[in-house]
Every structure is written in structure tokens, then in C-alpha cells.
Amino acid sequence: MIPLLHDFHGASVLVVGGGAVGARKARRFAAEADRVVVVSPAFGDREFGDADRVRAAPDPDGAADWVARVDPALVVAATSDSDVNAALAAAARDAGALVNRADVAGDRDHSGDVVVPATAGDPPVTIAVSTGGRSPALSKHLRERIDEEFAGAGGMAVLTGRIRDDLRSTGLSPAERRDAVRAVVRSTPVWKALRTGDANPRVRAEAAVARAVGDVDWST
């Protein structure tokens, strides 16, 4: 499977199933999509984020009606009934929507179109981890290690984005600008400043640029 980043702004997501998996998926997509609808005969004491909850028990014959009603970009089939999940997957594909089947994770022949990965990082940096549904525990472990290893990555992305913009007016060649930004990204003092706050990251970054390409007139 090829990992992609999908923008759910302006889109709806249909989650069918109110168990732990459905709740987790609803919370995840409620933070990104304009609307998330969760359909289940019961919800229990679970958190569904800002998702709309509808008490109903779809059967295979009614799957297409629910897909048509919500018009989702993605359908999450997370019920305990494989026939219902299969019908939802078929209806979603007929409607041109993506599918995530929670009951057959790891089965490449039937897992649908989408596997929702564990994500790590520091916005705007996002790092996705997937084991193809085979080992959620490993995905979680790797995500935790990545979060620890790449603390400060979001600040680095913002800092180097600004430096790239500033370097365009300095007269440096494109190759020199690339070398300068790479030097910042690889600079241990810059990473330390971003993580600890004990120094000014911009000052550290400008020093890294000077070491890579010489003195730069940042005032132009």
C-alpha cells in the first residue's frame, strides 16, 4: 500500500459501529473532517469527539441508503457483523468513497481501500506508521519512539520555512540555499534550542548557515 496524506476539509466521514474502534476512528476524523456521522444501536460510555451520533442498526440491505444519506468521502465499517461491513464497503465503492474495514485489518485481499495509520510528530510535521493492520501494538510503540526522537520537528519546519523565504533575497544560488537549509536541519545546536528553549533557534540557525555557505546579509 502507498501512504498518502488526505485532506478531509469540506468532507464527511461515515463511521458505522459504536464500539471502541468506531469511537477511536470517530475522534480521529472529527478533528479533520467537516462532519463525522457515527451510526450504531448503542454507544456506551465512550468519547466520539464532535461526531454526530445516530442510534440505528443498519443491515446489509440498508448500507447503500446510509452511504447515500451522508455522502461521505470515507466509510469506516466497524461493526461486529462482517456481512454489514462488507455491504458498507461495497456501497462506499459504488459511491466513489474510500473504505476502511476495521474487521479485516491485515488481510490485503479484503481490507478495503484505506488503512488508518498511527501518527506521530509535531505540527506541521506528521509521521505515519502502519503495519498493514497486522500489529497495532507495534504501531503504537513506534509512534511513541518517534514522538520522543523527533521532538521539536514542528518548530524546525517553521524555522527552516522562514529561512528558505529569507534566503531567496540574499543573492545566494539555489544550490547554496539548499546547502544552507540542510545545514540548519542537521544542526545539533538548532535542535537543542528548539527542544529546550535555552537559546534562540534563529541565532543558532544563522550560525549554521554561515558555516555552510559563508556570511549572509539577512537585511536585504
Backbone torsions as a table, in degrees:
resi	resn	phi	psi	omega
1	MET	NA	145.1	-178.9
2	ILE	-98.8	122.1	178.3
3	PRO	-72.8	134.4	178.2
4	LEU	-135.0	156.8	171.0
5	LEU	-104.3	128.3	-174.8
6	HIS	-115.8	131.1	178.4
7	ASP	-89.2	117.3	179.8
8	PHE	-98.6	12.5	176.5
9	HIS	-62.4	128.7	-179.0
10	GLY	81.6	2.7	-175.8
11	ALA	-110.8	161.7	175.9
12	SER	-112.3	153.4	176.9
13	VAL	-129.3	132.5	176.4
14	LEU	-105.8	120.9	175.9
15	VAL	-113.1	122.3	178.3
16	VAL	-112.1	113.6	-175.8
17	GLY	129.3	123.6	-176.0
18	GLY	-106.8	18.9	178.3
19	GLY	-80.0	-165.9	-177.1
20	ALA	-62.1	-39.5	-179.2
21	VAL	-68.1	-45.5	179.0
22	GLY	-60.5	-40.7	179.1
23	ALA	-63.8	-43.7	-179.8
24	ARG	-63.3	-42.5	179.3
25	LYS	-67.8	-38.1	179.4
26	ALA	-62.9	-44.8	178.2
27	ARG	-60.4	-42.3	-177.3
28	ARG	-62.8	-48.1	-175.3
29	PHE	-80.8	-24.0	177.7
30	ALA	-63.8	-24.2	178.6
31	ALA	-79.4	-11.2	-174.3
32	GLU	-122.0	-41.1	-175.1
33	ALA	-86.5	158.4	177.1
34	ASP	-68.3	-33.1	-177.9
35	ARG	-148.6	134.9	173.8
36	VAL	-126.0	128.0	179.0
37	VAL	-115.9	125.0	178.2
38	VAL	-110.3	124.4	-179.4
39	VAL	-112.6	124.6	-179.1
40	SER	-164.6	147.6	176.4
41	PRO	-70.5	-19.6	178.6
42	ALA	-152.7	152.9	-176.9
43	PHE	-121.4	-20.6	179.5
44	GLY	64.1	-167.7	-178.5
45	ASP	-92.4	72.0	-177.8
46	ARG	-129.6	157.9	-180.0
47	GLU	-99.3	126.6	-177.3
48	PHE	-116.0	16.6	-178.7
49	GLY	64.2	-141.5	179.8
50	ASP	-94.0	17.9	-177.9
51	ALA	-69.2	148.3	172.1
52	ASP	-80.8	131.2	-179.3
53	ARG	-108.0	130.4	-179.7
54	VAL	-122.6	122.0	179.5
55	ARG	-83.6	107.6	178.7
56	ALA	-163.2	159.1	-179.9
57	ALA	-122.6	85.0	-178.3
58	PRO	-60.7	140.5	171.8
59	ASP	-107.7	172.2	-177.7
60	PRO	-55.7	-36.7	-178.3
61	ASP	-69.3	-24.2	-178.2
62	GLY	-95.9	1.8	-176.2
63	ALA	-60.5	-45.1	-177.7
64	ALA	-64.0	-34.5	179.3
65	ASP	-64.2	-40.8	179.7
66	TRP	-67.0	-39.6	178.0
67	VAL	-64.3	-42.5	179.2
68	ALA	-66.0	-36.1	-177.7
69	ARG	-67.4	-40.8	-176.4
70	VAL	-89.7	-26.9	-176.6
71	ASP	51.6	60.2	-172.7
72	PRO	-85.5	156.8	168.8
73	ALA	-80.8	-24.9	-178.3
74	LEU	-143.1	138.0	173.6
75	VAL	-114.8	125.1	175.0
76	VAL	-103.5	112.2	179.6
77	ALA	-95.3	101.6	-172.1
78	ALA	-129.3	36.3	176.1
79	THR	-89.9	173.0	177.3
80	SER	-90.4	3.9	-178.2
81	ASP	-108.0	111.1	-176.6
82	SER	-65.2	-29.7	178.3
83	ASP	-67.4	-41.3	176.8
84	VAL	-64.4	-44.6	179.6
85	ASN	-61.6	-40.7	179.0
86	ALA	-65.0	-41.3	179.0
87	ALA	-65.5	-39.8	176.9
88	LEU	-63.6	-41.5	179.0
89	ALA	-62.5	-43.7	179.8
90	ALA	-64.9	-42.7	179.8
91	ALA	-65.0	-38.4	179.0
92	ALA	-63.7	-45.5	-179.5
93	ARG	-64.2	-39.5	177.7
94	ASP	-61.3	-31.2	-178.9
95	ALA	-89.7	-0.4	179.9
96	GLY	81.1	19.0	180.0
97	ALA	-97.8	155.6	173.1
98	LEU	-74.7	159.6	-176.3
99	VAL	-130.5	136.3	169.4
100	ASN	-127.8	108.8	177.5
101	ARG	-96.1	116.8	-176.1
102	ALA	-80.2	-13.7	-174.3
103	ASP	-92.5	-6.2	-177.7
104	VAL	-132.3	32.6	179.0
105	ALA	-58.5	136.9	179.4
106	GLY	92.6	-11.7	178.3
107	ASP	-96.8	101.5	-173.4
108	ARG	-66.2	-20.4	-179.6
109	ASP	-79.3	-23.2	-172.2
110	HIS	-133.8	7.7	-172.4
111	SER	-78.3	-0.8	178.4
112	GLY	86.9	-160.2	-172.1
113	ASP	-93.3	-21.1	-169.4
114	VAL	-133.8	134.0	165.1
115	VAL	-111.9	126.0	-178.5
116	VAL	-86.5	113.7	-174.3
117	PRO	-80.9	163.6	165.4
118	ALA	-73.1	142.4	-178.6
119	THR	-121.6	144.1	177.0
120	ALA	-132.9	174.4	176.1
121	GLY	125.4	-171.0	-174.8
122	ASP	-141.4	105.9	-173.6
123	PRO	-47.9	137.0	9.5
124	PRO	-87.6	13.6	179.0
125	VAL	-88.5	128.6	176.2
126	THR	-127.6	130.8	178.2
127	ILE	-121.4	125.1	-177.1
128	ALA	-103.8	141.2	179.3
129	VAL	-128.0	128.3	178.2
130	SER	-140.5	140.2	172.1
131	THR	-109.6	21.9	-178.3
132	GLY	66.9	22.3	-179.4
133	GLY	84.3	-1.6	-174.1
134	ARG	-80.4	-29.4	-175.8
135	SER	-147.2	80.8	176.9
136	PRO	-56.4	-33.2	-179.9
137	ALA	-63.5	-40.6	178.0
138	LEU	-67.5	-40.6	177.4
139	SER	-57.6	-44.7	179.8
140	LYS	-63.6	-43.4	179.9
141	HIS	-61.7	-46.1	179.8
142	LEU	-64.7	-38.9	178.3
143	ARG	-60.3	-43.7	179.6
144	GLU	-63.7	-40.4	178.8
145	ARG	-66.5	-39.0	179.3
146	ILE	-66.1	-42.3	178.4
147	ASP	-57.5	-41.2	-179.9
148	GLU	-70.7	-43.6	-175.3
149	GLU	-68.3	-36.3	-172.8
150	PHE	-109.8	29.2	172.8
151	ALA	-58.1	133.7	-177.7
152	GLY	93.9	-1.9	-177.4
153	ALA	-64.3	-35.5	178.6
154	GLY	-63.4	-44.5	177.2
155	GLY	-63.2	-36.6	177.5
156	MET	-64.6	-39.9	178.9
157	ALA	-62.9	-43.8	179.7
158	VAL	-66.3	-45.6	-178.5
159	LEU	-61.7	-49.6	-177.6
160	THR	-70.0	-28.3	174.7
161	GLY	-63.3	-42.4	178.2
162	ARG	-68.1	-40.0	179.7
163	ILE	-64.6	-40.3	176.6
164	ARG	-57.2	-45.2	179.8
165	ASP	-63.5	-43.2	-178.1
166	ASP	-66.8	-35.5	-177.2
167	LEU	-68.3	-22.2	-178.1
168	ARG	-63.1	-25.0	-177.6
169	SER	-101.2	13.2	-176.3
170	THR	-96.5	-8.8	-177.8
171	GLY	88.7	-1.3	176.5
172	LEU	-71.1	150.0	177.6
173	SER	-73.2	161.8	176.9
174	PRO	-55.2	-38.8	179.5
175	ALA	-65.8	-40.1	178.5
176	GLU	-67.0	-38.2	178.2
177	ARG	-64.0	-40.9	177.1
178	ARG	-62.1	-44.3	179.5
179	ASP	-61.8	-38.8	-178.2
180	ALA	-65.0	-46.0	-178.6
181	VAL	-67.7	-38.9	177.0
182	ARG	-62.1	-36.5	178.8
183	ALA	-64.1	-37.6	178.0
184	VAL	-66.8	-46.7	-178.6
185	VAL	-60.2	-33.3	-176.6
186	ARG	-93.0	3.7	-174.2
187	SER	-83.7	117.0	176.4
188	THR	-61.5	-42.1	177.8
189	PRO	-60.9	-35.6	178.5
190	VAL	-67.5	-46.0	178.0
191	TRP	-58.8	-43.0	-179.7
192	LYS	-62.7	-42.7	179.0
193	ALA	-62.7	-39.5	179.3
194	LEU	-66.9	-37.1	-175.5
195	ARG	-80.6	-34.8	-171.9
196	THR	-105.9	-24.4	-177.4
197	GLY	73.6	14.1	-177.5
198	ASP	-86.2	0.1	177.2
199	ALA	-154.1	167.4	179.8
200	ASN	-82.5	114.4	-177.7
201	PRO	-59.4	-35.8	-178.4
202	ARG	-65.0	-41.7	178.3
203	VAL	-62.4	-44.5	177.5
204	ARG	-62.0	-37.9	-179.0
205	ALA	-67.4	-42.9	179.5
206	GLU	-63.7	-34.2	176.0
207	ALA	-65.8	-39.0	178.2
208	ALA	-65.3	-39.2	177.6
209	VAL	-63.2	-43.6	-179.2
210	ALA	-62.1	-38.5	178.2
211	ARG	-66.6	-30.9	-175.8
212	ALA	-82.5	-41.6	-171.8
213	VAL	-130.7	5.1	-178.4
214	GLY	94.6	179.1	-178.5
215	ASP	-64.9	141.4	-178.1
216	VAL	-123.1	134.7	175.5
217	ASP	-85.5	99.3	-176.7
218	TRP	-78.9	-5.2	-175.9
219	SER	-83.4	-11.9	-176.7
220	THR	-79.9	NA	NA
